[in-house]
Amino acid sequence: MTQQLEHETAADPRAADSGANATQVFRNKQGQATSVDPQRVDEVATAALEALWGVIREKQVTYAEYDALKSWLISVGEDGEWPLFLDVWIEHEIEQVANAARPGSKGTIEGPYYVPGAPELAAEATLPMRDDEVGRPFLFQGQVRSVDGTPLAGATVDIWHADDAGYYAQFAPGIPEWNLRGRITTDAEGRFKIHTIQPAPYQIPTDGSCGKLIAAADWHAWRPAHLHLKVSAPGHELVTTQLYFDGGQYLDTDIASAVKPELVLQPTPRADGAEGEEVTYDFELAPAQA
């Protein structure tokens, strides 16, 4: 999220500010979470520690490296970057396990930049954006169905994405609160049309603790351009996903390891001759488990 392209925000975004926002969003969400069974905590925590001990023995970790790790862990907390760290390097495996047996559309990670409560919009709508919003116009349309093919009227397509400079509203300064965020309600046939702009690839914040890890390991910090979506309907399981763009940079080297072949869009020029591109992508939702 540190990339700057054609337009400038009011001030440079900082990892600490973004981290603090992500932490607060998670705390708000966590307030509704249930407790975890102690036996399950014992089982998972013990396995995780044993795996870490194995790495220490295999790699012959030194005290100097151990102290560097402690210092880094402290700074991750001070920067508020635990949501960023976990969502970039851990969540993709959690998602794979959680949704391995679920039929219907493919999901992937939510990431740290979701904010609930975006404006509610009609089945055909333009996402909130600045009057001078930079970016190539993009029409994203499709249908929400149950896995048996039944169209789902009144389904919710909750969409959010970065702007043309790689910044997210509410996580970078100078951007209107709900910029490029909205909740679309499908029509009687389960269809939707969303007018927006194509997002840009971006780096995750690199001036904080996660950036120190990236630099120390000589990794790159980039995510491919993508749309975030949460698609839901009464009586069906919610799908959280991201959709990418064919031919885009970093599809094969996404730092968050979240790209799947089924999630890569192939936009074409607008059929009506308007400026920009369009794509049709349908969602199939599995019935909720009893």
SVG drawing of the C-alpha trace seen along z (x, -y; Angstrom):
<svg xmlns="http://www.w3.org/2000/svg" viewBox="-37 -17 61 49">
<polyline fill="none" stroke="black" stroke-width="0.4" points="0.0,0.0 3.0,-2.3 2.9,-2.7 2.1,-6.2 1.2,-6.6 -0.7,-9.5 -2.4,-11.2 -1.2,-12.2 -3.0,-11.8 -3.0,-14.6 -0.1,-13.0 2.1,-10.0 0.5,-6.9 2.5,-5.2 2.6,-1.6 1.9,-2.5 -1.3,-4.3 -2.5,-1.5 -1.6,1.1 -3.5,-0.8 -6.6,-0.9 -6.3,2.8 -5.9,3.7 -9.0,1.6 -11.1,3.2 -10.1,6.6 -10.9,5.8 -14.4,4.6 -14.9,7.9 -13.4,9.9 -15.9,8.5 -18.4,10.9 -16.2,14.0 -16.7,17.0 -14.1,18.5 -11.9,21.4 -12.1,24.8 -9.1,25.2 -8.4,28.7 -8.2,27.3 -5.9,24.5 -3.6,27.1 -3.6,29.3 -2.9,26.5 -0.5,24.5 1.5,27.6 1.8,28.6 2.8,25.1 5.5,24.9 6.9,28.3 7.1,27.3 9.0,24.1 11.3,26.1 12.0,28.4 13.0,25.3 15.3,24.1 17.1,27.5 17.2,27.9 18.5,24.4 20.7,24.2 19.3,20.9 21.8,18.8 21.2,16.5 21.9,13.5 19.1,14.6 16.8,15.3 17.3,11.8 16.7,10.3 13.4,12.3 12.3,11.0 13.1,7.4 11.1,7.9 8.1,9.4 8.0,6.5 8.1,4.0 5.3,5.9 3.0,5.2 4.1,1.6 3.4,1.0 0.0,2.6 1.0,4.9 -0.1,8.3 -3.2,8.3 -1.0,7.5 1.6,10.1 -1.0,12.9 -3.2,12.0 -0.2,11.8 1.7,14.9 -0.7,17.2 -4.3,16.6 -4.0,18.3 -3.5,21.7 -6.3,21.1 -8.6,20.3 -7.6,23.4 -8.3,25.7 -11.6,23.9 -13.1,24.1 -11.5,27.4 -14.9,29.2 -17.2,26.3 -18.9,26.5 -19.5,23.4 -17.3,20.4 -13.7,20.4 -12.7,18.2 -9.4,16.8 -8.1,14.5 -10.0,11.5 -6.9,9.5 -6.6,6.7 -8.5,3.9 -12.1,5.0 -14.4,2.5 -18.0,3.5 -20.9,1.1 -20.1,-0.2 -22.9,-2.1 -25.9,0.0 -26.3,-0.2 -28.8,1.0 -28.3,3.9 -26.6,1.5 -24.5,-1.0 -21.3,-3.1 -19.0,-2.7 -18.5,-5.9 -15.4,-7.6 -13.9,-11.1 -15.0,-13.4 -11.5,-13.3 -10.9,-9.6 -7.9,-8.4 -8.1,-5.0 -9.4,-3.1 -13.2,-2.6 -14.3,1.0 -17.6,2.7 -17.9,5.8 -21.1,7.7 -22.6,11.1 -25.1,13.2 -25.3,14.8 -26.8,18.3 -27.2,21.2 -25.1,24.3 -28.2,25.9 -28.5,23.0 -31.3,21.1 -30.8,17.3 -30.5,15.6 -32.5,12.4 -31.5,9.9 -28.0,11.4 -25.3,9.0 -22.1,8.3 -19.9,6.5 -17.0,5.1 -13.9,3.0 -10.6,2.4 -7.6,0.1 -7.4,-2.9 -5.2,-3.5 -2.3,-4.4 -2.7,-1.3 -4.4,-2.9 -7.4,-1.8 -10.0,-4.2 -9.8,-4.3 -6.2,-3.0 -4.5,-6.0 -4.9,-9.7 -6.8,-12.1 -9.3,-9.5 -13.0,-9.8 -14.3,-7.3 -16.1,-4.9 -14.1,-5.4 -14.4,-2.4 -16.4,-0.5 -20.0,0.6 -22.7,3.3 -24.7,4.1 -28.0,6.0 -28.8,8.2 -32.0,7.9 -34.9,10.4 -32.7,12.6 -29.7,12.4 -27.8,10.1 -25.6,7.1 -23.6,4.4 -20.9,2.5 -19.2,-0.5 -15.8,-1.3 -12.1,-1.7 -9.4,1.0 -7.3,1.1 -3.5,1.1 -0.9,3.6 0.5,2.4 3.1,3.0 2.1,3.9 3.4,1.3 7.2,1.5 8.2,-1.2 7.1,0.9 8.0,4.3 6.7,6.4 8.8,4.3 11.9,5.1 11.2,8.8 10.8,8.4 14.0,6.5 15.9,8.9 14.7,11.9 15.2,10.1 11.6,10.7 9.4,8.4 6.4,6.8 3.9,6.7 0.4,7.9 -1.3,8.1 -4.2,5.9 -7.4,7.3 -11.0,6.8 -12.1,7.9 -15.6,9.4 -17.9,10.9 -20.9,12.5 -23.8,13.7 -27.5,14.6 -30.0,15.8 -29.8,19.6 -26.3,19.8 -22.7,19.7 -20.8,16.5 -17.9,16.5 -15.0,14.2 -12.7,13.9 -10.4,11.8 -10.5,11.5 -7.4,10.8 -6.6,9.6 -5.2,11.8 -1.7,10.6 -1.3,8.5 2.0,8.3 2.8,10.5 0.1,13.1 2.7,15.8 4.6,14.2 1.9,12.7 3.4,12.0 0.2,13.2 0.0,16.4 -3.7,15.8 -4.0,16.2 -5.9,19.2 -6.5,19.9 -10.3,19.8 -10.0,16.2 -8.3,14.6 -10.5,12.4 -10.2,11.8 -11.6,8.4 -12.6,7.3 -13.3,3.9 -16.8,2.5 -19.5,4.1 -21.3,0.8 -18.3,-1.1 -17.8,-3.1 -14.4,-3.7 -12.7,-1.0 -13.2,2.7 -15.8,5.1 -16.0,8.7 -18.8,11.0 -18.2,13.2 -20.9,15.3 -20.9,16.6 -22.4,19.9 -23.1,20.2 -23.5,23.4 -26.5,23.9 -25.8,23.1 -25.0,26.1 -27.8,27.1"/>
</svg>
